[in-house]
Amino acid sequence: MFYGTAGPAPDSEHWEQLVLDVASSKLDRDDTTRRLRKLVKKH
């Protein structure tokens, strides 16, 4: 879980799922890049 200054980040579950998918090799480089860009745009 990712925390900001006021508690958990609003989409922390999405970040956590991305990290778990990368660690378990469920995503290739292109998929990882696409998902990461979507998450970064939200912030």
Secondary structure by P-SEA (a helix, b strand, c coil): ccccccccccaaaaaaaaaaaaaaccccaaaaaaaaaaaaaac
